[in-house]
Each structure stands twice: as structure tokens, then as C-alpha cells.
Amino acid sequence: IDNENGYFLGSIICINTTTDSINSPKFEVVDGQQRLTTISLLLAALFTMLNDVYQDLDEEQQADVLQLKRKLVLKKTQSDIRVIPQSQNNNRDDYMGLLSEKKIIPPCTMPKFAGNRRILKSYYYFTKRIEALINEANNAIAAMFQIMDKINSAILVMIEVSNHADAYTLFESLNNRGTPLTAVDLIKNLLLARLDQRGDGDISYYFSRWKEVIDHLGDDYSTQERFFRQNYNAFRRSLNEPFVKDDRSYPLGIVATRSTLLDIYEKIVDNDPKAFLDKISENSGIYSTIILQKTDSLSSELQDSYLDLQRVQGVPAYLLLLYLYKKQSVLAIRDTDIVAINKILVNFFVRRNLTDVPPTRDLTRLFMNFIEEIEQNNYTGDNVREKLREKIISQSATNAVFEEKLRGSVYDENSGATRFILCMIAKYGMTKENEKDLWRMNSSNQFVWTIEHIFPQGQSIPHCWVDMIAGGDRAKAKELQALYVHTFGNLTITGYNSNLGSKSFIEKKERKDSNGAYIGYRNGLNLNVDVCDKNKWTVDIIKARTGTLVTQILTMFQL
């Protein structure tokens, strides 16, 4: 209203759902539902106010008012509304009740408490805005028709696509319009639309069930999308069964990816939306325990094993765990078996993250193929665990390759994997009395306990370190730094890394806080015991400590 004529209102994306050519065309609005509903409420407010002065209008103006009504209801029936809001949150019933109350459609009941919800609040907001403009004008009727001209001249682009997958692809290309719809949003919209069309029950009930699915997964969209991909990849055999019509085993798709996700789920939802919601609700509940969104039912051992897998970035294995947990009784797998399987997976990812074998692109297929082996060979119980171990060993780098990586500049290769290994070494030396949370985050979402380079990294090596490492030869110190600074022998964990920095070895070792508590290498971690008993730090000590730690790591993370 405040803009010039021809104002651009944006675009809406629709799917043509017309089933015959006789009746009026029908479109499912994939993106733009709120925009269309808002425009309709503005039109309804303007129509009501013009209709109140209908007898004072000339013939041409009366025709314009009738034409305005046609933007709200179809001409043939006088009751079929043009824009049909979604049912959830009483939007549709409130909208119908409002149009009925304003004599735009035949009588229908106004839902209870409609005045407290968004539809009526928006309508009366527009009414007040129009009244304010009228009060500022010399001619009330002319002012209202000026508003109508503004609305009629506004531009709204409708983009028609053939299915939800195309809508998502298009939406991604138009994502400069604020917060874009996601694939998960579109799956939800499709699901609720299909359930509503079938009349299988109260749509608000189904909406609340969908919210439970999202609650299981948490607010992070990447987690939500990953679940839907992994859900298909874990259960693709059973999900494809209703669609198999020829010799193709997986007509929905070999693997769910970000680009194929919506196309796959559109077909699944269209086939049986209620069954889909039942299964996705159950599976998301299982997934919530794997990602530790819900932990009430987990033993401390199982929770710790999931936590280790999460910390080692073992997310690709979640699809296997989702399958195993869902089939737990059929496969005769106990929680203790899941703990043991998680240990195998943690060891696998430690080795993979340092060697890059197998490459990241092959991880999803690795676990999907193992699920296929379980189904084809009817693995159960201990057999599942042992066959998984064999599968992983066959796909992993050899011990020789792993050891070679461990002896190199691990921090430079993969600082995340290096930190995990150091924390695990420190963890195994803890008791309940001296336990420390090495994964605690500060207010900036950074680890409190971080990797400390004993012989400092950085271009400017302090004089004290040049003297200790290279007998005062700065060029040699730089050469030795390049070779050994990022190796395990020169790394440890401290909670006050920024306070140590480039201080001398003795200062780093003996540093205390204002309360007299050790915050340097005498911080109580077993990882630092063989550092604290040294009075100097040399290349020979670094090499020897690297050898000791590598031997320990090979034992801890053997397959």
C-alpha cells in the first residue's frame, strides 16, 4: 500500500494438481502459501469495507467490488474459496469462518478462540491500516479504490513445476529471497497435503506427529537432512518393494543423495503417507538415541560409545547403526554388541581419518553394502560384529600405512583426528578422582582443552628454544621444527594453551594460575607424565616419545 503501482510481491512455486479439464484448475502451492493467504486477507478486509458502502457506489465501482469478490471465491459456486490455507493450526477453519462472518461465503461455524490466532489478527490489522488511510483522505471511497488499484497493479509471479523434486531444484536457484525452503520442509508439506487429501484424520494430529520427528532430530538442518538420506540408504530394500515392477532392485534410486532426496520421498509419501509417517516417526526416535538427542533409554556404556563415535566424526556409520537398532531383535543383537560394534567403528574412523582410506566418497556405500550382506546372508548375533570387522579390515589401510602416518606430521595432516587420539590416551589414564572433561567448550564454542606444541610452532622461534633444540643455530632450529613440531612426540593437551605459547620449556612445565594450581604440563594428565620428568626438550626426546605413543596408539586402535 505504501509503495508505487506495479510493486513486485515476489514469486510462488506451484504444482498443477488438476485431474480433469472440465473443472477449474487446481494448484498445490509449494512455496508462497503465507504470501497468498496474507494477500487474500487484505483483499477480504478491503472488500468488506467497500461492501458496507456498496449502495453509495456508481455502477462501475460496484462491478469492481464484485470483481474483487471473485479474487476470494469462484464465480460458479459462491462457496469455493480460491486460496485454501493449510489445515494445521486451524488456519483453514479460521479463514473459512472469517469469510463466512463477512458474508463472502455461505454460513459456516467460526472456530473457538479464532480471535487469538494469526488469521483473524492479520485481518483486523489490515482493517485498521485501511481505516487509518481513509481517515487521512478527503474522500473515503476514492481512498479505498486507490488501495484496490495498488493491489491490482502489484506483480506476483507464479512458477509452475511438475513435482516436488523440481520445486526444490528451482527453489535452490532462487534462494536469495531470505530463508529458503529445504528438502525436509517440502517433504513435510507434501506429507500433510496428501494426508489432508485422503481425509485420514485431524491434520493437526499429523502435524504434531511431524513435529515429534523434528524434535527427535534437533534444530540443526544438516542433521535433519542427513537422517532422511541415511534412513533411505539403511532401509532401501524394504522401501523399494512397493515400486518394483521389473528387474530393477531399487527403482527409487540406488542411493539417496542431497539432489535425489526429494524425488525419492515424494514417491514414498504419495504411495502411502500414513505408513510413511509411522515409519519415519519410529526411525527418527531410534536416530535420536544414536545422535544423543535423547539419552534416557541408554546405558552409560552405550552412551559413551556413541559419544566416541560422534567425536571421531563417524557420522557415515549412523546409517548402519540405525539399521542394526531397528532390527535388533531380529538380528539377536544386544546393547553390549552395539557397544562392541561402536568400538570397531571408532577404531576404523581413527585410522581412516589419518590415512584417507577408504576415501570419504566411499563410506556411505561401504555401510549400505554391509547391510545388503546382512540381509542376503542372514547374519545374526556375534556374526554381525565379526563380519563387520572383516569388511572394515578389507577396506582399510594396512597397519604399515597407518603406522607411517602416525610417525609423520599428524597435526598438520588432521588436527581433529590428532586431538581425538590424544584425548583418548589421556582418558584411559583417568580415574573418578582425577577425571577431566577434555571435550568441554567455552562460551565461544571452542574447546577448553586444546593441543599444545611443546616445541613451539610458528615462524618466530624464541631464542630459548633455538638454544635448547639447535644449540643456538636458528637455521637448524627451523629445519628441525619443520620435521618434528607436528609429530605426536611433540604434542600434548592443556587447558590453558594461550597462557603457554612460546614460553620456555621449564615455564610451560611449571606454570601455575593465581591460586597456585598447575596449569602447565603438571596438570594431572597421564599424557604429560613423560614430559614432566624431563628438564629439557630435544629432538631425540621427541622422536623417542613419538615411538612410544605410536606403539600405544596401534594397540588402542587395532581392528
C-alpha atoms as one frame of an Amber mdcrd trajectory, in Angstrom:
protein
   0.000   0.000   0.000   2.877   2.340   0.796   4.660   1.518  -2.496   4.163
   2.703  -6.066   1.928   0.874  -8.542   3.477  -2.259 -10.012   5.162  -3.329
  -6.770   6.805  -6.774  -7.080   5.451  -9.187  -4.455   7.831 -11.998  -5.347
   7.147 -15.437  -6.764   5.223 -18.517  -5.762   6.012 -22.069  -6.807   3.068
 -24.338  -7.633   2.372 -27.872  -8.795  -0.615 -28.358 -11.103  -2.809 -30.985
  -9.411  -5.762 -30.691 -11.814  -7.204 -34.144 -12.560  -9.572 -33.187 -15.412
 -10.073 -30.386 -17.912 -13.725 -29.710 -17.068 -13.419 -28.256 -13.573 -11.375
 -25.237 -12.581  -7.624 -25.870 -12.441  -6.114 -26.671  -9.051  -2.601 -25.865
  -7.894  -0.714 -27.013  -4.835   1.352 -24.093  -3.538   4.772 -25.411  -2.573
   6.291 -22.052  -1.712   4.288 -18.891  -1.123   1.342 -20.154   0.948   1.765
 -17.476   3.595   2.128 -14.755   0.956  -1.085 -15.795  -0.831  -3.039 -16.090
   2.420  -1.848 -12.651   3.533  -2.894 -11.084   0.213  -6.298 -12.798   0.485
  -6.819 -11.372   3.981  -6.003  -7.880   2.700  -8.488  -8.369  -0.151 -11.132
  -9.618   2.303 -10.671  -6.581   4.550 -10.924  -4.195   1.596 -13.968  -5.998
   0.142 -15.812  -5.903   3.469 -15.280  -2.170   3.859 -16.309  -1.436   0.262
 -19.331  -3.708   0.571 -20.501  -1.661   3.569 -20.816   1.391   1.266 -21.941
  -0.613  -1.786 -25.143   1.439  -2.268 -23.116   4.647  -2.432 -21.036   3.404
  -5.363 -21.664   4.042  -9.025 -22.280   1.159 -11.411 -18.654   0.833 -12.491
 -17.426   0.850  -8.901 -19.968  -1.819  -7.940 -18.675  -4.000 -10.763 -15.139
  -3.546  -9.437 -16.279  -4.655  -5.961 -17.875  -7.798  -7.408 -14.677  -8.471
  -9.317 -12.780  -8.077  -6.039 -15.001 -10.757  -4.509 -14.090 -13.095  -7.387
 -10.496 -12.919  -6.183 -11.688 -14.602  -2.980 -14.330 -17.090  -4.206 -15.063
 -18.827  -7.503 -17.883 -17.352  -9.569 -19.708 -20.616 -10.213 -20.299 -21.819
  -6.685 -20.050 -18.732  -4.449 -18.596 -21.041  -1.775 -15.385 -22.478  -3.218
 -12.582 -20.272  -1.975  -9.699 -19.545  -4.330  -6.912 -19.752  -1.770  -7.201
 -22.742   0.574  -4.872 -22.388   3.578  -3.336 -25.470   5.168  -5.324 -27.117
   7.940  -2.721 -27.087  10.699  -3.061 -24.518  13.481  -6.730 -24.060  12.462
  -5.666 -21.814   9.566  -8.236 -23.139   7.096 -11.154 -23.246   9.539 -10.354
 -19.756  10.839 -10.167 -18.415   7.276 -13.473 -20.027   6.286 -15.111 -18.744
   9.480 -13.886 -15.224   8.767 -15.156 -15.198   5.156 -18.489 -16.562   6.358
 -18.791 -13.924   9.088 -18.162 -11.208   6.491 -20.861 -12.666   4.190 -18.330
 -13.548   1.500 -19.236 -17.273   1.547 -22.281 -19.154   2.893 -22.589 -19.639
   6.675 -20.111 -21.874   8.495 -19.018 -22.058  12.111 -16.310 -19.765  13.424
 -13.857 -21.945  15.424 -13.374 -21.236  19.123 -10.567 -18.840  20.051 -10.100
 -17.840  16.398  -9.590 -14.252  17.529  -6.414 -15.291  19.329  -4.836 -16.797
  16.213  -2.992 -15.361  13.237  -5.737 -15.355  10.574  -8.143 -13.020  12.369
  -5.347 -10.947  13.885  -3.959 -10.320  10.390  -7.410  -9.469   9.018  -8.091
  -6.866  11.684  -4.578  -5.463  11.282  -5.372  -4.744   7.619  -8.745  -3.282
   8.588  -7.059  -0.795  10.927  -4.449   0.128   8.308  -7.154   0.795   5.708
  -9.174   2.850   8.218  -6.089   4.915   9.012  -5.557   5.691   5.315  -9.230
   6.602   4.915  -9.087   8.994   7.873  -6.167  10.815   6.236  -8.003  11.169
   2.903 -10.624  13.688   1.805 -12.737  11.041   0.074 -13.073   7.644   1.820
 -14.420   5.791  -1.225 -11.731   7.197  -3.511  -9.089   6.196  -0.957 -10.335
   2.597  -0.891 -10.343   2.342  -4.670  -6.838   3.774  -4.724  -5.800   0.885
  -2.452  -7.554  -1.538  -4.811  -5.617  -0.112  -7.757  -2.363  -0.637  -5.845
  -3.263  -4.284  -5.175  -4.411  -4.944  -8.738  -1.232  -3.454 -10.189   1.081
  -5.455  -7.920   3.095  -8.195  -9.624   3.175 -11.773  -8.333   4.994 -14.352
 -10.459   3.637 -17.901 -10.454   6.130 -20.617 -11.389   4.573 -23.971 -12.256
   6.563 -27.200 -11.866   5.570 -30.828 -12.327   6.642 -32.295  -8.973   8.177
 -31.518  -5.590  11.680 -32.519  -6.658  11.576 -29.929  -9.447  10.208 -27.401
  -6.952  13.176 -27.979  -4.659  15.675 -27.665  -7.503  14.030 -24.419  -8.561
  13.864 -23.142  -5.014  17.591 -23.658  -4.540  18.225 -21.438  -7.565  16.015
 -18.718  -6.046  17.466 -18.875  -2.544  18.332 -15.190  -2.469  14.887 -14.421
  -1.097  15.598 -14.911   2.565  15.317 -18.289   4.289  14.735 -20.871   1.554
  12.525 -23.905   1.845  14.514 -27.033   2.490  14.023 -30.558   1.213  12.733
 -31.501   4.676  10.217 -28.616   4.577   8.946 -29.834   1.226   8.653 -33.423
   2.468   6.575 -32.129   5.379   4.355 -30.015   3.107   3.826 -32.925   0.747
   3.052 -35.328   3.591   0.476 -33.053   5.219  -1.102 -32.239   1.855  -1.518
 -35.928   0.989  -2.894 -36.795   4.428  -5.308 -33.885   4.151  -6.461 -35.005
   0.696  -7.115 -38.528   1.942  -9.063 -37.318   4.967  -7.323 -39.850   7.200
  -7.933 -37.798  10.342  -7.286 -34.473  12.025  -4.436 -32.792  10.164  -3.357
 -31.067  13.389  -2.683 -34.510  14.851  -0.426 -35.398  11.937   1.299 -32.038
  12.167   2.057 -32.683  15.845   3.482 -36.076  14.915   5.728 -34.462  12.327
   6.924 -32.021  14.973   7.878 -35.030  17.099  10.024 -36.300  14.216  11.829
 -32.957  14.038  12.172 -32.869  17.839  13.903 -36.256  17.645  16.425 -34.813
  15.203  17.013 -31.398  16.772  17.135 -27.943  15.202  20.223 -28.430  13.047
  19.045 -28.762   9.437  22.104 -30.704   8.294  21.235 -33.390  10.872  17.618
 -33.500   9.695  18.577 -33.873   6.044  21.252 -36.452   6.866  18.688 -38.553
   8.727  16.367 -38.682   5.716  19.255 -39.678   3.455  20.515 -42.325   5.854
  17.007 -43.606   6.565  16.541 -44.410   2.888  20.039 -45.808   2.466  19.610
 -48.068   5.509  16.197 -49.456   4.515  16.238 -49.056   0.736  15.367 -52.707
   0.125  12.049 -52.606   2.008  11.270 -49.053   0.882  11.602 -50.085  -2.768
   9.430 -53.196  -2.522   6.112 -51.450  -3.396   7.710 -49.956  -6.516   9.479
 -52.984  -8.027   7.873 -53.757 -11.398  10.799 -55.087 -13.408  14.287 -56.421
 -12.797  15.461 -53.205 -11.127  16.059 -53.799  -7.418  15.956 -50.127  -6.475
  13.561 -48.205  -8.751  13.506 -45.298  -6.274  17.264 -44.897  -6.580  20.497
 -46.709  -5.764  21.458 -44.208  -3.078  19.821 -41.142  -1.546  21.877 -38.006
  -2.035  21.112 -34.366  -1.438  19.992 -33.993  -5.058  17.821 -37.147  -5.189
  16.349 -36.988  -1.684  13.124 -35.193  -2.501  12.370 -37.214  -5.618  12.689
 -40.434  -3.575  10.495 -39.319  -0.695   7.878 -37.768  -2.958   7.178 -41.222
  -4.389   7.215 -42.885  -0.953   4.802 -40.333   0.528   2.467 -40.449  -2.474
   2.281 -44.230  -2.167   1.146 -44.312   1.481   1.547 -41.115   3.528   0.248
 -42.591   6.783   2.577 -45.610   6.651   5.454 -43.289   5.829   4.736 -41.111
   8.867   4.521 -44.168  11.130   7.893 -45.488   9.954   9.699 -42.169   9.907
   8.448 -41.429  13.409   9.805 -44.719  14.746  13.112 -44.429  12.891  13.710
 -40.826  13.929  13.204 -41.919  17.532  15.964 -44.506  17.094  18.172 -41.953
  15.362  17.707 -39.538  18.264  19.473 -42.003  20.566  22.337 -42.523  18.095
  22.963 -38.776  17.850  22.401 -38.463  21.623  19.445 -36.128  21.208  17.516
 -38.460  23.539  19.551 -40.430  26.076  17.010 -41.564  28.689  16.957 -45.174
  27.468  20.721 -45.553  27.030  23.128 -47.244  29.408  26.237 -45.234  30.278
  28.382 -47.669  28.250  26.226 -47.308  25.146  26.032 -43.542  25.534  29.815
 -43.278  25.869  30.320 -45.428  22.768  28.015 -43.188  20.708  29.827 -40.150
  22.076  33.210 -41.524  20.995  31.841 -42.251  17.518  30.426 -38.736  17.281
  33.729 -37.198  18.371  35.746 -39.205  15.854  33.429 -37.925  13.099  31.892
 -41.324  12.492  28.626 -39.889  11.170  28.620 -42.025   7.958  28.220 -45.136
  10.148  24.939 -43.883  11.621  23.009 -45.489   8.777  24.354 -48.908   9.796
  23.560 -48.289  13.466  20.040 -47.142  12.543  19.521 -50.420  10.702  21.000
 -52.574  13.480  18.973 -50.867  16.198  15.741 -51.158  14.195  16.408 -54.856
  13.519  17.910 -55.540  16.948  15.534 -58.319  17.968  15.519 -59.995  14.534
  19.310 -59.946  14.379  19.644 -61.079  18.019  21.910 -58.139  18.801  22.238
 -56.954  22.398  23.198 -53.486  23.599  26.606 -54.896  24.530  27.023 -55.932
  20.886  26.239 -52.366  19.794  28.913 -51.095  22.202  31.435 -53.531  20.685
  30.406 -52.548  17.143  30.819 -48.875  18.028  34.340 -49.630  19.258  35.181
 -51.245  15.911  33.738 -48.221  14.117  35.681 -45.752  16.267  38.936 -47.592
  15.550  38.073 -47.680  11.862  37.441 -43.928  11.691  40.620 -43.092  13.618
  42.618 -44.986  11.015  40.562 -43.744   8.069  40.776 -40.099   9.132  44.575
 -40.248   9.142  45.111 -42.435   6.070  42.094 -41.300   3.989  41.460 -44.971
   3.172  38.749 -45.585   2.157  38.038 -42.113   0.735  35.079 -40.156   2.096
  33.015 -40.697  -1.063  33.016 -44.486  -0.480  31.863 -44.526   3.151  28.104
 -44.478   2.556  28.342 -47.314   0.018  30.537 -49.299   2.428  27.848 -49.399
   5.113  24.994 -49.834   2.638  26.780 -52.830   1.110  27.282 -54.374   4.537
  23.558 -54.043   5.284  22.922 -55.822   1.994  25.304 -58.604   3.078  23.436
 -58.981   6.372  20.140 -59.384   4.521  21.492 -61.763   1.877  23.441 -63.985
   4.291  21.133 -63.745   7.320  23.887 -62.688   9.710  22.850 -62.641  13.376
  24.400 -62.101  16.802  28.190 -62.268  17.059  28.372 -62.996  13.347  27.260
 -59.432  12.565  30.117 -57.982  14.587  32.773 -60.317  13.173  31.633 -59.890
   9.573  31.673 -56.127  10.053  35.239 -56.350  11.344  36.258 -58.408   8.293
  34.538 -55.947   5.965  36.246 -52.957   7.551  39.690 -54.573   7.564  39.329
 -55.380   3.866  38.528 -51.731   3.105  41.095 -50.083   5.415  44.738 -49.127
   5.018  47.277 -51.670   6.263  48.916 -51.390   9.678  52.142 -50.373   7.929
  50.445 -47.438   6.195  48.687 -46.423   9.415  51.947 -46.550  11.377  53.723
 -44.488   8.738  51.064 -41.796   9.073  51.271 -41.907  12.886  55.013 -41.246
  12.752  54.571 -38.228  10.496  53.289 -34.678  10.983  49.869 -35.803  12.207
  48.745 -32.405  13.470  49.349 -30.903  10.059  47.592 -33.829   8.334  44.457
 -33.916  10.517  44.366 -31.877  13.717  40.878 -33.135  14.635  41.881 -36.799
  14.482  45.108 -35.992  16.333  43.221 -34.282  19.144  40.817 -37.225  19.421
  43.709 -39.700  19.753  45.482 -37.601  22.391  42.249 -37.193  24.360  41.581
 -40.941  24.241  45.092 -41.665  25.543  44.527 -39.174  28.358  41.061 -40.598
  29.077  42.359 -44.131  29.650  44.663 -42.804  32.369  41.861 -41.103  34.318
  40.095 -42.256  37.472  36.895 -40.899  39.005  39.049 -38.856  41.366  41.053
 -37.056  38.656  38.601 -37.182  35.741  38.592 -34.129  33.473  36.174 -33.265
  30.672  38.546 -32.822  27.753  35.607 -32.022  25.439  34.272 -29.063  27.415
  33.546 -25.966  25.343  33.881 -22.339  26.395  31.385 -19.535  25.791  32.805
 -19.080  22.279  32.088 -22.734  21.459  35.804 -23.549  21.422  37.474 -26.452
  23.235  38.868 -25.509  26.640  41.447 -28.301  26.358  43.499 -27.922  23.188
  46.578 -29.352  21.517  49.807 -27.837  22.806  53.037 -27.914  20.811  55.811
 -28.383  23.349  58.494 -27.159  20.926  56.503 -24.146  19.643  55.142 -23.884
  16.125  55.241 -20.586  14.237  57.717 -18.617  12.172  59.441 -16.802  15.026
  61.115 -19.413  17.236  62.016 -17.911  20.662  65.736 -17.677  21.468  65.406
 -20.057  24.426  64.052 -22.736  22.095  66.686 -22.125  19.419  69.305 -22.703
  22.111  67.637 -25.839  23.533  66.731 -27.524  20.236  69.612 -26.469  17.971
  72.393 -25.167  20.180  71.742 -21.601  19.073  71.644 -22.362  15.329  68.401
 -20.699  14.115  68.558 -22.211  10.621  68.899 -25.689  12.102  66.082 -24.953
  14.561  63.798 -24.055  11.623  64.785 -27.255   9.840  64.065 -29.395  12.927
  60.806 -27.555  13.530  59.609 -28.444  10.022  60.407 -32.120  10.641  59.179
 -32.692  14.198  56.954 -29.908  15.527  53.676 -31.575  14.389  54.601 -35.166
  15.350  52.926 -36.975  18.251  56.099 -36.804  20.352  55.879 -33.010  20.464
  52.152 -32.784  21.198  50.106 -32.841  24.367  46.835 -31.473  25.775  46.486
 -28.479  28.083  43.605 -26.350  29.265  45.486 -23.061  29.132  47.289 -23.193
  25.806  47.149 -19.432  25.249  48.997 -18.886  28.534  51.860 -21.165  27.483
  52.506 -20.214  23.862  56.193 -19.623  23.232  57.424 -19.737  26.825  60.474
 -21.782  27.725  60.145 -25.494  28.413  60.558 -25.097  32.179  57.995 -22.263
  32.289  55.495 -24.366  30.347  56.032 -27.312  32.645  55.870 -25.451  35.957
  53.275 -22.752  35.180  50.598 -22.120  37.830  47.489 -19.962  37.965  46.811
 -17.206  40.517  45.576 -19.805  43.006  48.756 -21.828  42.803  47.228 -24.662
  40.768  49.349 -26.164  37.985  48.091 -25.205  34.529  51.142 -26.248  32.536
  52.301 -29.780  31.861  51.831 -30.724  35.525  48.067 -30.557  35.018  47.485
 -34.141  36.139  47.033 -35.778  32.720  48.857 -39.094  32.308  49.694 -37.899
  28.794  52.154 -35.442  30.344  53.922 -37.726  32.831  56.815 -38.431  30.468
  57.079 -34.715  29.725  57.170 -33.568  33.339  60.124 -35.807  34.234  62.301
 -34.006  31.659  64.453 -30.948  32.390  64.970 -30.160  28.726  63.248 -30.873
  25.428  65.249 -32.171  22.472  64.704 -33.784  19.097  65.853 -37.146  20.477
  63.234 -36.924  23.222  60.564 -36.013  20.653  61.496 -38.985  18.458  61.541
 -41.396  21.392  58.171 -40.141  22.685  56.702 -40.428  19.191  57.765 -44.077
  19.087  56.213 -44.773  22.499  52.916 -43.079  21.625  52.710 -44.753  18.200
  53.082 -48.188  19.818  50.297 -47.304  22.268  48.034 -45.954  19.512  48.487
 -49.042  17.321  47.341 -51.181  20.249  44.423 -48.917  21.216  43.001 -48.648
  17.704  43.663 -52.055  16.217  40.935 -53.599  14.064
